[in-house]
Amino acid sequence: MMTSSDRNWVAGTAVVGAVTMLSTLSWAGAALGALLTGGDVAPFSPLTVIRMMSGWPGWSSTWPDSPAVSTVAAVALDILGVAAVVLVVRYVRKWLYHPLDMATLYQMRELAPAAAAHTATRHRASLKAVPAKNVPPADRGVLLGDHAPSGVELRGNDEDTYLAIMAPRAGKSTSLAIPIAEEAPAALLMTSNKADVYAATLRERSNRGHVWALDTQGVARIRRSMWWDMLAEAETLERTERLASHFIAQITSDGADPFWSQSANDLLVGMFRAAWHDGASIKDVLSWVADPDEKAPLRILYRHEPVLAEQVDSSINIAEETQSGIFQNARTALSGLRDEKVLAWVTPDKHRPRFDPEDFALSTDTLYLLSKKGGPASSIVAALADAVFTSASEAGERHGGRLPEPLRAVLDEAANICKIADLPDLFSHLGSRGINPFVILQSYRQGVKAWGEVGMDAMWSAATKKLIGAGVDDPKFVADIATLVGQRTVERGSYSTSKDGGSTSRSEQREQILEPSQIRAMPKGSALLLATGMPIAQIQLRPWYEEASMQHIGPQKAAEEKLITERAVTAHEELKAARHAR
């Protein structure tokens, strides 16, 4: 922050510079006029300048052969000079100035169009031979918003991991989920508990590739047109343990005895592995878990994995009361599969195509995972999303360490419907593999509830791009953000009086750039951007309905929502008919 003496020095320097520039330009213009008319050119010197500025007689005597032409040329050159200065000042102000002392455009230059385009050509195989200047805006990375106050577009790159915290109806879908889906260059994974994002992006994503949709709870009333071989994830013990963890999360809670959840987890791991070895289905697993006396899975395991078989055996051949508790916990963990309509999505079906996470990772397809808030069915959503991440990571390893084209994963309502237990840990390496998770939460505490304090802190730290939007009401969280925004130096004056007269004094003080109350009161459409290695920036979000390239979304969204409504009405009529038929 400049002091008053600094400002006086700058003002004085500016005045001297302006006089010098205008004097030089006036002489140069007049000299040009003299040359054009064949007259003599007065030498450039302080004396010449003084004579020029002394009035028309002095001007005429300095340029006797071309007074009129030299006048016109001098004025024209002065105007051009002033215009050039204005443009330079505007350019410098745009890149180096921020009224609140937050991140300037220069400090965020790595996210600006030119740098973003260069970064995209390094990360994406399809852009390797494309000059950076020819990279379209949509291919420069993930759209975050426009820098405030410069208005320049900022984008994340294809190695970033993203976390957005915004209140409901603060623009999560319109400004984040939908634009990201529209611009995703390759495979897109999207989770949601509402049908709006599906309706808005279905048509465009259908033009990019095949659309897969898992809607076990009828969020968008999508008729089943796929099935996923969930037990294919049990091909290795590590993958099997990950698969089981998504179901065990349904019975895990703070303060509960971990013995029961861990024992149920071991049991499910054994059952899943036995089913994989035997070519059995998930229905067989449900049958085995329902009957503690069923020995078929043990016999299968002893043939293929005796060590694992002994562990499972030890959890079965124990006191009847304990055994009953373990099996009951396992059944509860799998309770989301008791519904035949849900079970059909993960049961072999020769009449419908099978979704293969491995093929999906290298495609331009789209996978919508729709589920209502929480509930046992959300385990399937988490399991399938995790299967995609695992397959994509392995595909990246086969392509030199990263996917040739980025896989975008918009995990809206992740804390409720896609609670992958170690998602915070995945954040630390998914980006480097060309997998860009974009987790959207309503509050920081929502993440704490899902992953615990340690887990949420890990996700926060690992996310390389973080967005804080409108409506965040957590006092501690907004205070922490205010601290991260930092302080600025301000100069304050004071006036005092005495019997000898008055005196004015000025002093420098430090103050918060943004108070917590200001962060909480941010208007809709604005956000704070926390990018690794950069100061916190103010940005304006870019809702799809303000984008010229996305005007097709409105009619397509309305048409699809009409179809969803019609399907909902039909389903209701069928339910009513079934009730009357009883």
Number of C-alpha atoms within 10 A of each C-alpha: 11 12 15 11 9 11 11 12 11 12 12 12 11 12 11 10 12 14 11 13 14 18 21 19 22 26 25 19 22 30 24 20 25 24 16 12 12 11 16 15 19 16 12 13 10 11 9 16 20 13 16 21 13 10 10 13 13 16 21 17 13 20 23 17 18 22 18 16 19 27 22 15 21 24 16 15 21 21 15 13 16 15 12 12 13 12 12 12 11 13 13 13 15 18 18 14 18 17 9 12 18 20 23 25 26 15 17 19 16 19 26 20 21 15 17 25 27 19 20 23 19 14 21 19 14 13 19 13 9 14 11 20 11 9 18 11 16 17 19 28 27 26 22 25 24 20 24 22 18 17 13 18 21 25 23 24 24 25 22 26 28 27 23 25 23 23 19 14 12 20 19 23 21 21 21 23 25 24 24 24 26 21 20 24 22 21 25 28 25 23 27 26 21 17 19 18 21 24 22 27 23 19 17 16 24 14 11 17 15 15 17 21 23 27 22 26 16 18 20 25 20 18 12 17 16 20 23 20 19 22 22 18 25 24 13 11 15 11 19 21 19 21 26 26 26 26 27 26 18 22 18 17 11 8 6 10 10 13 10 20 22 17 23 29 24 21 25 28 24 29 27 28 30 26 24 21 17 14 12 14 18 22 17 15 20 18 12 19 22 14 11 16 10 12 12 13 23 21 14 20 23 15 11 15 16 15 11 20 22 15 14 22 19 13 17 21 12 11 9 11 8 14 17 15 14 25 23 17 23 27 22 18 25 24 17 20 22 15 11 11 12 18 18 18 22 22 19 18 15 9 9 11 13 18 19 16 22 17 14 22 28 19 18 22 22 28 23 21 26 28 28 18 17 17 13 21 25 26 29 28 25 24 22 25 23 25 21 22 23 20 19 27 24 17 20 23 13 11 12 10 14 23 24 18 23 29 31 25 27 25 24 26 23 27 22 21 26 30 25 23 20 14 20 20 14 19 26 17 16 23 24 19 24 26 28 27 25 26 26 25 23 22 20 22 15 17 26 15 14 19 21 15 13 11 19 21 15 18 23 19 15 22 23 21 21 24 22 25 29 24 20 22 17 14 11 11 16 21 17 13 18 19 15 15 21 18 17 15 15 13 13 11 9 9 9 9 9 7 5 6 7 9 10 9 9 12 10 13 12 11 12 14 18 21 18 21 13 12 21 19 14 16 14 16 18 21 28 23 24 22 19 14 9 14 18 23 23 23 24 24 23 20 19 23 15 11 11 8 11 16 12 16 20 14 11 17 20 14 13 20 18 13 16 19 13 13 17 17 13 13 14 12 12 12 12 11 11 10 9 8 7 5
